[in-house]
Amino acid sequence: MPLRHHQKAFATALLAAAISFGAGGQALAADFKLAMSSPPTSMDPHFYNLFSNINVSEHIFDSLIKMDADSRIIPGLAESWKLVNETTWEFKIRKGVKFHDGSPLTAEDILWSLDRPATIQNSPGKFDVYTKAIVAKKIVDPNTIQLITAQPYPLVLNDLTSIFIVQKKATQGLNSDDFAQGKGMVGTGPFKFVSYARDDRVELTRNPDYWGPKPAWDKVTLRFIPNPATRLAALLSGDVQAIENVPTPDLPQVRKNPKLSFFSKISHRVIYLYFDAKRDKSPYVTTKDGQPMDKNPLKDARVRNAISMAINRQGIKDRLMEGLSEPTNNLVPATLFGHNPDLKTVKYDPEGAKKLLAEAGYPNGFGVTLHTPNNRYVNDEKIAQTVAQNLTRIGIATRVEGMPMATYSSKGIKHEWSFGLLGWGAQTGEVSSPLRALLACEDAKKGFGTTNWGEYCNPKMDAVLEKALSTVDDAQRSKLLQEATAIAINDGGIIPIHQQVTTWATQKGITYVPRTDERTYAHNFKPQQ
């Protein structure tokens, strides 16, 4: 909308917010409403490894191992663990933990939950990438289990943070669609499931028997409001008490608003571009006049690197992201394990990009469509539009096609796109996560390439990565992961743009501890003491 209309709408909402807060400036209640930017595509916690699904699941279900706000390993349903030998991990399960229906958590439930992801059919992104290393499981006693790997595997703890524990008797025989009707929604988490309205909301109630810190709220409504302006308006009017992903055009007003509190943190999510690096003919690559090309230029690493040189990352940060992004040529931020400090952010160099294109045999460029989600990441479609403008200036005539994440991912997983924008958060807290999922050659048995939508494959990188995944010594493993990252990035396997900075805003009097993993948890919002 025109700026003056946007400012008028903001002022109107601000007045409404002032009325709703009352004289005390606080809006505290036993009921808490939280506006999230992306709806889940499935309520089955093992169906689709998608951030919006995971974020909702963790309100209801627990994992054996958890991550703290800085993506460090902490106990979950497993209160302790040890390495019995190089390939055997032993976990002590918390005593007295109950499912929401009052029945006790058992070792059988845990083993069932570790087996179930591999049985899921038609998943766009399977969770069994996190369980494939486990070749045997053993119940030692009712509160002790052992997990055995075929070879030394240092990421067992990291991987287990992504597997939610479900109740065996509640989920046996269910298909993933049943969960949307409330079947199987029996966890041990801080909230109990009440209802789900697709693309609209999830309603929850406090779990009074939760083993961890008790939530501050009796009832929680997770509202899904993809439109940024509408999401902010809901906060300003008092319709919700907190939101994630504050619209970047409104950051100055939100920060100055005495009725609101603002929180932000650099996340482990990298926003990147991927390419069809396999097919000789690619469906959305054309000549400048729109005719199909017999040869796919995106297979050439020089073309991919020219594209990287053409992107004005600093311009995106300053003018589009309002400073809330960190330009990068890495897959994870400097705080995470395996970050490679030698991979410096690629300098904006359109003339150099043109020379590299000419060297690759495309002095006049070509045409391409850049596909992108338009409701998943901060300014996702706007970033794509900016990239398209950058590329068009060097002779790659680029058009953008945006769509909701649910549609985008269902086609992307089938490799339907030639060139796309996507984001990846290092869920396991280190760089092996994006290396395995985004850049390793597709191999279902190894759990490699689960989100490698461009079908990039570099056996040299895979060999280094596999060595890293069986190296227990942290110093050696870090060097190997840095080497694998350099191989893939220098080859243009994917093109990192920036680390996303995540933002939250609340009504005054409500606090939140911002998280590196971008998760938005209702149980971590609390009334200010």
C-alpha positions as CSV (number, residue, x, y, z in Angstrom):
1,M,0.0,0.0,0.0
2,P,1.2,3.6,-0.4
3,L,3.3,4.8,2.4
4,R,0.8,7.4,3.7
5,H,-1.9,4.8,3.8
6,H,0.4,2.4,5.6
7,Q,1.3,5.0,8.2
8,K,-2.4,5.9,8.7
9,A,-3.2,2.2,9.2
10,F,-0.4,1.9,11.7
11,A,-1.6,4.9,13.6
12,T,-5.1,3.6,13.8
13,A,-4.0,0.2,15.0
14,L,-1.7,2.0,17.6
15,L,-4.7,3.8,19.0
16,A,-6.7,0.6,19.2
17,A,-3.7,-1.0,21.0
18,A,-3.6,1.9,23.5
19,I,-7.2,1.3,24.4
20,S,-6.8,-2.5,24.7
21,F,-3.9,-2.2,27.0
22,G,-5.7,0.0,29.5
23,A,-4.0,2.5,31.8
24,G,-1.6,0.0,33.2
25,G,0.0,-0.8,29.8
26,Q,-0.2,-4.5,30.3
27,A,-2.3,-7.2,28.8
28,L,-1.8,-10.3,31.0
29,A,-4.3,-13.1,31.1
30,A,-4.5,-16.8,31.7
31,D,-5.3,-17.1,28.0
32,F,-2.4,-16.4,25.5
33,K,-2.7,-15.8,21.8
34,L,0.3,-16.0,19.6
35,A,0.5,-15.1,15.9
36,M,2.8,-17.2,13.9
37,S,3.8,-16.6,10.3
38,S,3.5,-20.0,8.7
39,P,0.8,-22.7,9.3
40,P,1.8,-26.3,9.7
41,T,1.2,-28.5,6.7
42,S,0.8,-31.6,8.9
43,M,0.0,-32.3,12.5
44,D,1.8,-35.7,12.5
45,P,5.1,-34.9,14.2
46,H,6.9,-37.5,12.1
47,F,5.5,-36.7,8.6
48,Y,7.3,-33.7,7.2
49,N,10.5,-32.2,8.4
50,L,9.4,-28.6,7.9
51,F,10.0,-25.8,10.4
52,S,6.4,-24.7,10.8
53,N,5.4,-28.3,11.6
54,I,8.2,-28.8,14.1
55,N,7.4,-25.5,15.8
56,V,3.8,-26.6,16.5
57,S,4.8,-30.2,17.4
58,E,7.1,-29.1,20.2
59,H,4.3,-27.5,22.1
60,I,2.7,-31.0,22.4
61,F,5.5,-33.5,22.1
62,D,9.0,-33.8,23.7
63,S,12.2,-35.2,22.4
64,L,14.9,-37.2,24.2
65,I,17.4,-34.4,23.8
66,K,16.7,-30.7,23.5
67,M,18.5,-27.5,22.4
68,D,18.7,-24.4,24.5
69,A,18.2,-20.9,23.2
70,D,21.7,-20.9,21.8
71,S,21.4,-24.3,20.1
72,R,23.4,-26.1,22.8
73,I,22.5,-29.7,23.8
74,I,20.5,-30.0,27.0
75,P,18.5,-32.9,28.6
76,G,15.0,-33.6,27.5
77,L,13.1,-36.8,28.2
78,A,16.5,-38.3,28.7
79,E,17.9,-36.8,31.9
80,S,21.5,-38.2,31.2
81,W,23.5,-40.2,28.7
82,K,26.9,-41.8,28.2
83,L,29.0,-43.6,25.6
84,V,29.3,-47.2,26.7
85,N,31.7,-47.8,23.8
86,E,32.4,-46.1,20.5
87,T,29.1,-47.3,19.0
88,T,26.8,-47.7,22.0
89,W,24.9,-44.8,23.6
90,E,23.0,-45.3,26.8
91,F,20.2,-43.0,27.9
92,K,18.5,-42.7,31.3
93,I,14.9,-41.8,30.9
94,R,13.2,-39.4,33.4
95,K,11.1,-41.2,35.9
96,G,7.5,-40.2,36.5
97,V,6.9,-38.6,33.1
98,K,3.2,-39.0,32.0
99,F,1.5,-38.7,28.7
100,H,-1.4,-36.2,28.4
101,D,-3.9,-39.0,29.0
102,G,-2.2,-39.8,32.4
103,S,-0.4,-43.0,31.3
104,P,3.3,-43.3,32.0
105,L,6.0,-42.8,29.4
106,T,7.7,-46.1,28.7
107,A,10.9,-47.3,27.0
108,E,8.6,-49.0,24.4
109,D,7.1,-45.7,23.5
110,I,10.5,-44.3,22.9
111,L,11.7,-47.1,20.7
112,W,8.4,-47.0,18.8
113,S,8.9,-43.3,18.2
114,L,12.5,-43.9,16.9
115,D,11.2,-46.6,14.5
116,R,8.1,-44.8,13.2
117,P,9.7,-42.0,11.0
118,A,11.1,-44.7,8.6
119,T,7.6,-46.1,8.0
120,I,6.0,-42.8,6.9
121,Q,4.8,-42.9,3.3
122,N,4.8,-40.0,0.8
123,S,6.7,-37.6,3.0
124,P,8.1,-34.5,1.2
125,G,11.0,-34.5,3.8
126,K,11.4,-37.5,6.0
127,F,12.6,-37.4,9.6
128,D,14.4,-40.7,9.3
129,V,17.6,-38.8,8.2
130,Y,18.0,-38.5,12.0
131,T,17.5,-42.2,12.8
132,K,19.3,-44.0,10.0
133,A,22.6,-44.1,11.9
134,I,20.9,-46.3,14.6
135,V,21.2,-49.9,13.6
136,A,20.0,-51.5,16.9
137,K,18.0,-50.6,20.0
138,K,17.9,-52.2,23.4
139,I,15.8,-51.8,26.5
140,V,18.1,-52.3,29.5
141,D,15.5,-51.6,32.1
142,P,12.3,-49.6,32.3
143,N,14.2,-46.3,32.5
144,T,17.3,-47.2,30.4
145,I,17.8,-47.7,26.7
146,Q,20.8,-48.2,24.5
147,L,21.1,-47.1,20.9
148,I,23.8,-48.8,18.7
149,T,25.3,-47.3,15.6
150,A,27.3,-49.3,12.9
151,Q,30.3,-47.1,13.3
152,P,31.3,-44.2,15.6
153,Y,28.8,-41.5,15.1
154,P,29.2,-38.2,17.0
155,L,25.8,-36.7,16.0
156,V,23.5,-39.1,17.9
157,L,22.6,-36.4,20.5
158,N,22.1,-33.7,17.8
159,D,19.9,-35.9,15.7
160,L,17.7,-37.0,18.6
161,T,16.7,-33.3,19.2
162,S,14.6,-33.7,16.0
163,I,12.6,-36.9,16.8
164,F,9.4,-36.4,18.9
165,I,8.2,-39.0,21.2
166,V,4.7,-40.2,20.6
167,Q,2.5,-42.7,22.5
168,K,2.6,-46.1,20.9
169,K,-0.9,-47.2,21.7
170,A,-2.3,-43.8,20.5
171,T,-0.5,-43.8,17.1
172,Q,-0.5,-47.5,16.1
173,G,-2.4,-47.9,12.9
174,L,-2.9,-44.2,12.2
175,N,-2.0,-42.5,8.9
176,S,-0.6,-39.0,8.9
177,D,-3.9,-37.4,8.0
178,D,-5.5,-38.8,11.1
179,F,-3.5,-36.4,13.3
180,A,-5.4,-33.4,11.9
181,Q,-8.5,-34.8,13.5
182,G,-6.8,-35.0,16.9
183,K,-6.0,-38.7,16.7
184,G,-2.6,-39.6,18.1
185,M,-2.1,-36.1,19.5
186,V,-1.0,-37.5,22.9
187,G,2.4,-36.2,24.0
188,T,4.3,-35.4,27.1
189,G,4.9,-31.7,26.3
190,P,3.9,-28.5,28.1
191,F,0.5,-28.3,26.4
192,K,-2.3,-30.6,25.6
193,F,-3.9,-30.6,22.1
194,V,-7.5,-29.3,22.0
195,S,-8.3,-28.5,18.3
196,Y,-6.8,-27.7,14.9
197,A,-8.3,-25.6,12.1
198,R,-6.2,-25.9,9.0
199,D,-4.3,-22.7,8.1
200,D,-6.1,-20.8,10.9
201,R,-5.2,-22.0,14.4
202,V,-4.2,-24.6,16.9
203,E,-5.8,-24.5,20.4
204,L,-4.0,-25.9,23.4
205,T,-4.4,-26.2,27.2
206,R,-1.7,-26.3,29.9
207,N,-0.4,-29.7,30.9
208,P,-0.5,-29.6,34.7
209,D,1.7,-32.6,35.0
210,Y,4.5,-31.4,32.7
211,W,7.9,-32.5,34.0
212,G,9.6,-29.3,33.0
213,P,9.0,-25.6,33.8
214,K,5.3,-25.0,34.0
215,P,3.9,-22.7,31.3
216,A,2.5,-19.3,32.4
217,W,-0.7,-19.7,30.4
218,D,-3.8,-21.9,31.0
219,K,-5.0,-21.8,27.4
220,V,-3.0,-21.0,24.3
221,T,-4.1,-20.2,20.8
222,L,-1.6,-20.4,18.0
223,R,-2.9,-18.2,15.2
224,F,-1.4,-18.5,11.7
225,I,-1.3,-15.1,10.0
226,P,1.1,-15.2,7.0
227,N,0.5,-11.6,6.0
228,P,3.0,-9.5,7.9
229,A,0.8,-6.3,8.1
230,T,-2.2,-8.3,9.3
231,R,0.0,-10.1,11.9
232,L,1.3,-6.8,13.3
233,A,-2.2,-5.3,13.3
234,A,-3.4,-8.2,15.4
235,L,-0.7,-7.4,18.0
236,L,-1.5,-3.7,17.9
237,S,-5.2,-4.2,18.4
238,G,-4.7,-6.6,21.3
239,D,-6.1,-9.5,19.3
240,V,-2.9,-11.4,20.1
241,Q,-0.3,-10.9,22.8
242,A,2.8,-11.7,20.7
243,I,4.0,-12.2,17.1
244,E,7.0,-13.6,15.3
245,N,8.7,-12.1,12.3
246,V,7.9,-8.4,12.7
247,P,7.4,-6.8,9.3
248,T,10.7,-5.0,8.4
249,P,9.0,-1.8,7.1
250,D,7.5,-1.4,10.6
251,L,10.6,-2.1,12.7
252,P,11.3,1.6,13.6
253,Q,7.7,2.1,14.8
254,V,7.7,-1.1,16.7
255,R,11.0,-0.4,18.4
256,K,9.8,3.1,19.5
257,N,6.3,2.0,20.6
258,P,6.1,2.2,24.4
259,K,3.3,-0.3,24.4
260,L,5.4,-3.0,22.8
261,S,8.6,-5.0,23.5
262,F,10.9,-6.1,20.7
263,F,13.3,-9.1,20.6
264,S,15.7,-10.2,17.9
265,K,18.6,-12.7,17.3
266,I,20.8,-13.9,14.4
267,S,19.4,-17.3,13.6
268,H,21.1,-20.4,12.3
269,R,18.9,-20.2,9.2
270,V,20.7,-19.5,5.9
271,I,18.7,-18.1,3.0
272,Y,20.1,-19.5,-0.2
273,L,19.6,-20.2,-3.9
274,Y,19.7,-23.6,-5.4
275,F,20.1,-24.7,-9.0
276,D,19.1,-27.6,-11.3
277,A,22.6,-29.0,-11.5
278,K,21.8,-32.3,-13.1
279,R,19.5,-32.1,-16.1
280,D,20.9,-31.3,-19.6
281,K,17.7,-29.5,-20.4
282,S,16.0,-27.6,-17.5
283,P,12.3,-26.7,-17.7
284,Y,12.6,-23.0,-16.7
285,V,15.8,-22.2,-18.5
286,T,15.3,-20.4,-21.8
287,T,17.0,-18.2,-24.3
288,K,16.6,-14.4,-23.8
289,D,13.5,-14.5,-26.1
290,G,11.9,-17.3,-24.2
291,Q,12.8,-20.4,-26.3
292,P,13.8,-23.7,-24.6
293,M,17.6,-24.3,-24.4
294,D,19.2,-27.5,-25.4
295,K,22.0,-27.0,-22.9
296,N,21.4,-26.2,-19.2
297,P,23.9,-23.3,-18.2
298,L,23.1,-23.9,-14.5
299,K,25.2,-27.2,-14.7
300,D,28.3,-25.0,-15.1
301,A,29.9,-24.0,-11.8
302,R,31.2,-20.8,-13.5
303,V,27.6,-19.7,-14.2
304,R,26.6,-20.5,-10.6
305,N,29.5,-18.5,-9.2
306,A,28.7,-15.6,-11.6
307,I,25.2,-15.5,-10.1
308,S,26.7,-15.3,-6.7
309,M,28.9,-12.4,-7.7
310,A,25.9,-10.6,-9.1
311,I,24.0,-10.5,-5.9
312,N,24.1,-7.3,-3.8
313,R,23.9,-8.9,-0.4
314,Q,24.7,-5.7,1.5
315,G,22.1,-3.9,-0.5
316,I,19.5,-6.6,0.5
317,K,20.6,-6.1,4.2
318,D,20.4,-2.3,4.1
319,R,17.5,-1.6,2.0
320,L,15.2,-4.6,2.2
321,M,16.0,-6.2,5.5
322,E,16.4,-3.0,7.5
323,G,19.7,-4.3,8.8
324,L,18.2,-7.5,10.1
325,S,20.3,-10.0,8.1
326,E,23.9,-11.1,8.0
327,P,25.4,-11.5,4.5
328,T,27.3,-14.8,4.4
329,N,29.1,-17.3,2.2
330,N,28.7,-20.0,5.0
331,L,26.0,-22.4,5.8
332,V,25.8,-21.6,9.5
333,P,26.7,-18.6,11.7
334,A,30.1,-18.2,13.4
335,T,28.6,-19.5,16.7
336,L,27.8,-22.9,15.3
337,F,30.2,-25.9,15.0
338,G,31.8,-26.3,11.6
339,H,31.6,-22.7,10.5
340,N,34.4,-22.0,8.0
341,P,35.9,-18.5,8.7
342,D,37.9,-18.7,5.4
343,L,34.7,-18.5,3.3
344,K,34.3,-14.7,3.1
345,T,31.1,-13.1,1.8
346,V,31.2,-12.8,-1.9
347,K,31.8,-9.3,-3.1
348,Y,29.1,-7.6,-5.2
349,D,30.8,-7.5,-8.6
350,P,28.4,-7.4,-11.6
351,E,31.3,-6.7,-14.1
352,G,33.2,-9.7,-12.8
353,A,30.0,-11.8,-13.1
354,K,29.6,-10.8,-16.7
355,K,33.2,-11.8,-17.5
356,L,32.6,-15.2,-15.8
357,L,29.4,-15.7,-17.8
358,A,31.2,-14.9,-21.0
359,E,34.0,-17.4,-20.0
360,A,31.4,-20.0,-19.6
361,G,30.0,-19.4,-23.1
362,Y,27.1,-17.1,-22.3
363,P,28.2,-13.6,-23.1
364,N,24.6,-12.6,-23.9
365,G,23.2,-14.4,-20.9
366,F,19.9,-16.4,-21.0
367,G,16.5,-16.5,-19.3
368,V,15.4,-18.2,-16.2
369,T,12.5,-18.4,-13.7
370,L,13.3,-18.0,-10.0
371,H,10.8,-19.9,-7.9
372,T,10.3,-18.9,-4.3
373,P,7.9,-19.3,-1.3
374,N,6.0,-16.1,-0.5
375,N,4.9,-16.9,3.1
376,R,7.8,-18.7,4.7
377,Y,10.9,-16.6,5.3
378,V,11.3,-12.9,6.1
379,N,10.8,-11.0,2.8
380,D,11.3,-14.2,0.9
381,E,9.6,-13.1,-2.4
382,K,11.1,-9.6,-2.1
383,I,14.5,-11.1,-1.8
384,A,13.8,-13.1,-4.9
385,Q,12.7,-10.0,-6.7
386,T,15.9,-8.2,-5.8
387,V,18.0,-11.1,-6.9
388,A,16.1,-11.1,-10.2
389,Q,16.9,-7.5,-10.7
390,N,20.6,-8.1,-9.9
391,L,20.8,-11.0,-12.4
392,T,18.9,-9.2,-15.1
393,R,21.6,-6.5,-15.0
394,I,24.3,-9.0,-15.9
395,G,22.2,-10.5,-18.8
396,I,20.3,-13.3,-17.1
397,A,16.7,-12.3,-17.7
398,T,15.1,-13.5,-14.5
399,R,11.4,-13.6,-13.7
400,V,10.0,-14.5,-10.3
401,E,7.2,-16.8,-9.4
402,G,6.1,-16.9,-5.8
403,M,3.7,-19.2,-4.1
404,P,2.7,-20.5,-0.6
405,M,5.2,-22.8,1.0
406,A,2.9,-25.8,0.9
407,T,2.6,-25.6,-2.9
408,Y,6.2,-24.7,-3.4
409,S,7.6,-27.6,-1.3
410,S,5.3,-30.2,-2.9
411,K,6.8,-29.4,-6.3
412,G,10.3,-28.6,-5.2
413,I,10.8,-32.0,-3.6
414,K,10.0,-33.5,-7.0
415,H,12.7,-31.4,-8.6
416,E,10.3,-29.4,-10.7
417,W,12.2,-26.1,-10.5
418,S,15.3,-24.9,-12.3
419,F,16.3,-22.2,-9.9
420,G,14.9,-21.5,-6.5
421,L,15.1,-19.7,-3.1
422,L,14.9,-21.6,0.1
423,G,16.0,-21.4,3.7
424,W,17.6,-24.0,6.0
425,G,18.0,-24.0,9.8
426,A,20.7,-26.2,11.2
427,Q,18.4,-28.1,13.5
428,T,21.2,-30.3,14.8
429,G,23.3,-27.2,15.8
430,E,26.1,-27.7,13.4
431,V,27.0,-27.5,9.7
432,S,26.6,-31.2,9.0
433,S,22.9,-30.5,9.0
434,P,22.8,-28.4,5.8
435,L,25.7,-30.4,4.3
436,R,23.7,-33.7,4.6
437,A,20.3,-32.3,3.6
438,L,21.1,-29.7,0.9
439,L,24.4,-30.6,-0.7
440,A,25.1,-34.4,-0.4
441,C,24.3,-36.6,-3.3
442,E,20.8,-38.0,-2.9
443,D,21.0,-41.3,-1.1
444,A,17.9,-42.5,0.8
445,K,19.8,-45.3,2.6
446,K,22.3,-42.8,4.0
447,G,19.7,-40.1,4.6
448,F,21.6,-37.8,2.3
449,G,20.2,-35.1,0.1
450,T,16.7,-35.1,1.6
451,T,16.3,-31.4,0.6
452,N,18.7,-31.4,-2.3
453,W,16.1,-30.0,-4.7
454,G,18.7,-29.1,-7.4
455,E,20.2,-32.6,-7.3
456,Y,23.7,-31.3,-6.9
457,C,26.2,-34.0,-6.5
458,N,29.9,-33.8,-5.7
459,P,31.4,-37.2,-4.7
460,K,34.5,-35.4,-3.3
461,M,32.4,-33.4,-0.9
462,D,30.4,-36.5,0.1
463,A,33.6,-38.4,0.9
464,V,34.9,-35.7,3.3
465,L,31.4,-35.4,4.9
466,E,31.2,-39.1,5.5
467,K,34.6,-39.1,7.1
468,A,33.5,-36.2,9.4
469,L,30.3,-38.0,10.4
470,S,32.4,-41.0,11.7
471,T,35.0,-38.8,13.5
472,V,34.4,-38.5,17.2
473,D,37.3,-36.1,17.9
474,D,35.7,-32.6,17.7
475,A,38.8,-30.8,16.4
476,Q,39.3,-33.2,13.5
477,R,35.6,-33.3,12.8
478,S,35.4,-29.5,12.7
479,K,38.3,-29.3,10.1
480,L,36.6,-32.0,7.9
481,L,33.3,-30.2,8.0
482,Q,35.0,-26.9,7.1
483,E,36.7,-28.6,4.2
484,A,33.4,-30.2,3.0
485,T,31.7,-26.8,3.2
486,A,34.4,-25.1,1.2
487,I,34.3,-27.8,-1.6
488,A,30.5,-27.4,-2.0
489,I,30.4,-23.6,-1.7
490,N,33.3,-22.9,-4.0
491,D,31.7,-25.2,-6.5
492,G,28.5,-23.2,-6.4
493,G,26.5,-26.1,-5.0
494,I,24.2,-23.6,-3.5
495,I,24.6,-19.8,-3.1
496,P,24.2,-18.5,0.5
497,I,22.7,-15.0,0.7
498,H,22.4,-14.3,4.4
499,Q,21.8,-15.6,7.8
500,Q,18.3,-14.5,8.8
501,V,17.8,-12.4,11.9
502,T,14.6,-13.5,13.6
503,T,12.3,-11.0,15.4
504,W,9.5,-11.1,17.9
505,A,7.3,-8.4,19.4
506,T,5.0,-8.7,22.4
507,Q,2.6,-6.5,24.3
508,K,4.5,-4.6,27.1
509,G,4.8,-6.8,30.2
510,I,5.5,-10.0,28.3
511,T,9.0,-11.2,27.8
512,Y,10.6,-13.7,25.5
513,V,14.1,-15.2,25.3
514,P,15.0,-15.1,21.5
515,R,16.3,-18.3,20.1
516,T,19.0,-19.1,17.5
517,D,16.8,-21.8,16.0
518,E,14.0,-19.3,15.4
519,R,11.5,-21.4,17.3
520,T,8.6,-19.6,18.7
521,Y,7.3,-21.3,21.8
522,A,4.2,-20.2,23.7
523,H,5.6,-21.7,26.9
524,N,8.7,-19.4,26.7
525,F,6.6,-16.2,26.7
526,K,6.2,-15.1,30.3
527,P,4.6,-12.2,32.2
528,Q,7.4,-9.8,33.3
529,Q,8.2,-10.1,36.9
